[in-house]
Amino acid sequence: MNWMAAYLELYHNGKLAERVEAARALLKNCRVCPRHCGINRLADETGKCHTGKLVVVSSYGPHFGEEAPLVGKYGSGTIFFTNCNLKCLFCQNYSISQLGDGTEVTKEELARMMLALQARGCHNINFVSPTHVVPQILEGLEIAINLGLRLPLVYNSGGYDSAKTLDILDGIVDIYMPDMKYSDEKIAEELSGIKNYPTINQAALTEMHRQVGDLQIDEDGIAVRGLLIRHLVLPHGLAGTKEIMKFIAEDISLNSYVNVMAQYHPCYKAFQIPQLARPLSKQEFLEAIELAKRAGLNRMDRFYPAIVRAI
């Protein structure tokens, strides 16, 4: 079966330009993410994400450490955006997300990055931490399509995404890959400096699934469309794995593709929180897998055996 990237239809019927303008309008009194900072990023003002008019990129290139359906033979074409709308105390990429390690790039330069990844044979363009820079991504995308971009897009976010922005992305993103970090609002605020995370996160994933459905994989084992959910298991049950798996199974889909991740280790400011000051135990991870299975979720097998051996 031949798959066509979702955005090509919007581009060919002239509607992509409307989406770009709608996204850009969100920057003037910034409402790109649920924080609604209200500053004018078009005038290069910065809010909680510390990003103004131009997107900031830390690095880009083929990535072979992502989920198997994204990586394939030639890698996932990742673009790592600097800064974040979350303030996770344990972020393993904190030099990028919290300390601002990166370089400002224009929309033309961003388009060239996408095309370079396509030229290297990557199976997709994987936007890592895109939530706060959706307008700039769409500006670059429009240029890249005009120059021949045809790869599916992966929206790889922390899961704190606004309904308005997701509405703009409907018909543009092929694969959503959000986190479900917490089921408890107080823990989310303590560890990631964000209010109402579970409510907003659940609404965002529900909308993502409405747009793209369950993850679809082609005959070569490559993801072409759908929702892929990530959940990082935290020590002492802080992430609320049981409640999250229940929500996915009952409110998203029993056929959801879920990566239950075991790679937590203390990083950045995690040592300030006694419950986060040690790595995840093997037993805690196995319990998380069992919770997912009890909820009826089974599309995890490609990930966890190798992870268990690594603990």
N, C-alpha and C positions, 0 to 999 in steps of 0.2 A: 504494500500500500504506500502511495506517495503522500507525504505529509507536507503541508504548506504552513509556514509561519503565520500565526494569527494576524499580525499587523499588516500583512501584505494586502489583504482585502480592504482594510481601512485606507491604506495608502493609495490604492488604485481607484477607489471611489471618491477620493478627495476629502475624506472625513478625518484623516489623521492630523491634518493641519489644525482642525478645530480643537482636537484634543490637546495639541501642543499649546495652543493659546489659552485654553481653559486651565491647564496646569500652570502655565506661566503667571496667570492672574492670581493664583494662590500665593505667590511670593510677595506681592505688594503689601498685604497685611497678613503675614504668613500664617497659613492654615494648612500647610502641606501635611503635617502630622497632627495627631490628636492633642499635642501640647498647645497649639494655637497661640504661639508667642506674640503674634500681632505686630511684628516689626517689618520694616520694608527691606526685604532682601534684595530687591531690584536696585536699591540705593546702597547695597553692600553692608547693610546693618546685619548683625548676627544675634541669634537668640540662643536657646539651650543647645542647639546642635553645632554652634560655633561655625556655621557655614553661611556665607553671604551669597553674592550673585553667581560666582563661579563654583563649579564642582571641584572637589579636591580628591585626587586619586593617589593612593599609596603605591599600588603596583597592579600589573595585569600580566596575564599569560596563561598557558594551558595548565590546568590543575588536575592532579591525579589522586588527590586525597578526598574528593567529594564522594557522594553516594554512587555505587556502581552504575545505576542506570543513567547517570549524568556523565560519567567519565568515559565509558567505552574504551576504544583503542587509542584515541587521539586526545583525550582529555576534555575537561570542561573549560570553556574560555572565560576565565574569571577576571572581573574588574573589581578591585577592592577600593571602595570609597572610604575616604577618611572621615572621621567624626561619626556621631550616632545620636539618635534621640533618646537613647537609654543611657543610664549611668551605672552599669553593673559593676559592683565592687570586685567581682571575681573574673572579669573579662580577660580571656587568654590572648586577645589581640589589643590590649589596652594602649599600646604605643600608637596604634592607628585610631582606635575608637575614642580614646579619652585624651591622649597627649597630642593628637593632631599631626602625626607623622605622614606627610604627603605633600603633593604639589598641585597648585591650582592649574586647571586645564580648561581650554575653551571648548565650545561645542564641536568645533571642527576637529580638534585634537581627540576628543572623546570618540567621534565617529571613526577616526583613523585607527584607534585602538580596536574597536569592534571589527573593522575590516581586516586588521592584521591577525586577529584571532581566527577569523574565518579562513584566511589564507593559510594558516598553519594547520588546518584540518580539524579544529575543535568542533565538537558536536552541538554546541550551544553557546550563547552569550550569557554568562552568569553574573548578574549584578549583585555584589555582596554589600550589604548595608545600604540599600537604595532608598529607604523610606523618606529621608530628609532631602533627597535630591531628584525626585521624580521629574520635576519640570525640566531640569537640565539634561537628564537622561533622554527625555523625549525629544528635546531639541537636537541632541546628537544623533538620536535614532533616525530622525527624519532625513538628516544629511546622509547617514550611512546607507539607508535604503535606496536613496537616489543614486548612490555609487555602487549598488549591487549587493547589499547585505540581504541574506536570506535565511539565516539560522534562527531557530526558536530562541525565545528569551526566557531566562530563569530569574524570578524575583525572589531573592534570598534575604529575607528580612528577620528582624527580631520579633515580628508579630504584633508590634504596636503601630498599626496602620489605620488611617482614617477612612471612613466610608466614602467621603467625597473623592479622595485620591484614588481609591480602588475603583470607583465608578468610572473615572477617567481612563483607568488602565484596562477596563473591560474590552476584550477584543484585541488587546495589544500583547499582553503577557500570555505565554503558552504554558509555563510551568511555575506555579507558586511553591516556594519552599520556605514557609515561615516557621519560627520557633513557637512552641507553647511552653513558656518558661515557668509559670506559676499558676496555681489554682487559688492561692490566698492573697487577697489584696494587701494586707499589712506586710506580709513577707516581701511582696513585690516592691512596695514602697521602701522598705528597709534596705533591700539588696540591690535594687535597680533605680531608685530615686524617681519612681513613677506612680501616679495615682490611677486607680481603676484599671489596672492591667488586665485582670481576668475578664472583665466585662467587654472591654474594647478588643482584646485578643480573640475572644470567642466569636464576637460579631464579625471580626475581620476574616477569620478562617471560614465561617459560614458563607460569607460573600465570595471568598476565593473559590470555595468548592462549587458554589452556584455557577460561577463563571466557567470553570474548566473541568469540573468533575473529578473522579478518581484518576490516579496516575495511569496513563496508557503507555505501554512499552512496545516498540516495534519488533520485527522478526530478528533484528540484530542485538536486541537487549538494550536499546537506547530509549530513554524517556522522550516522548514527543509532546505530551500534553497532560495536564492534570495537577493534582495537589500532592505534595510530598511534605509530611509534617516531621519536624525535628523536636525532640524533647530531651534535654540534658538532665540526667538524674543527679540530684545533689545529695550530699551526706545528710543523715538524720531526717530524710523525707521532706526536706524543705521545699522541694519543687511541687509537692502535692501530686505525685504520679498517679495515684489511684483515681483521684477526681478527674484528672486530665484524660486518662484513658477511657473513663466512663463517658466523658463528654464527647470524645472523638467517636466512640462506638455508637452512642445513642443519638447524637445531634449532627454529626458529619456523615460518616459512613462506616459500616463494618468492613468495607473493602479499602479503607484508607491505608496508604503506604506510610508507615511510621518508622522513623529512625530513633530508637531508644538509645541514647548516647551515653557511653561510660567514661568519657575522657576527662571528666572533671578532675582538676588538681588545684591546690591553692595558688592563686596568682594575684598580682596587683594589690588590692587592699583586703583580700580575703582573710589574711591573718588577723585582721582587726575583729573578725567575727568568730568566736570560739567554735561554733558549729561548722564553720567552713574551713577551719585551719588544718584539715587533713584530706588526703585523697579519698575518693569513693572506694568502698570496699567491694570485693567480688560478690559477697553475699547481698549487699544492697542492690547491686545491679541485677543479679539473678532474681531478686524479689520484684524488681521493676518489670522485668520481662514476664514474670508470672502474672503480675497485675494486668499487663496488657493482654495476655492470653485469656485470663479470666473474663475480661471485658469483651472477648470475642475477636480481638485483633490478631491477625496472623501474617500480615505482609511485612515481616521484619527479618526473615530468615537469612537474607543476603548479607546482613550486617553483624548480627550479634555473636556468631560463633568465633570469629576472628577477634572480636573485642574481648570476649571472655578470656581467651587464651592470653591476651596481652596484659590482663590485670595481674 
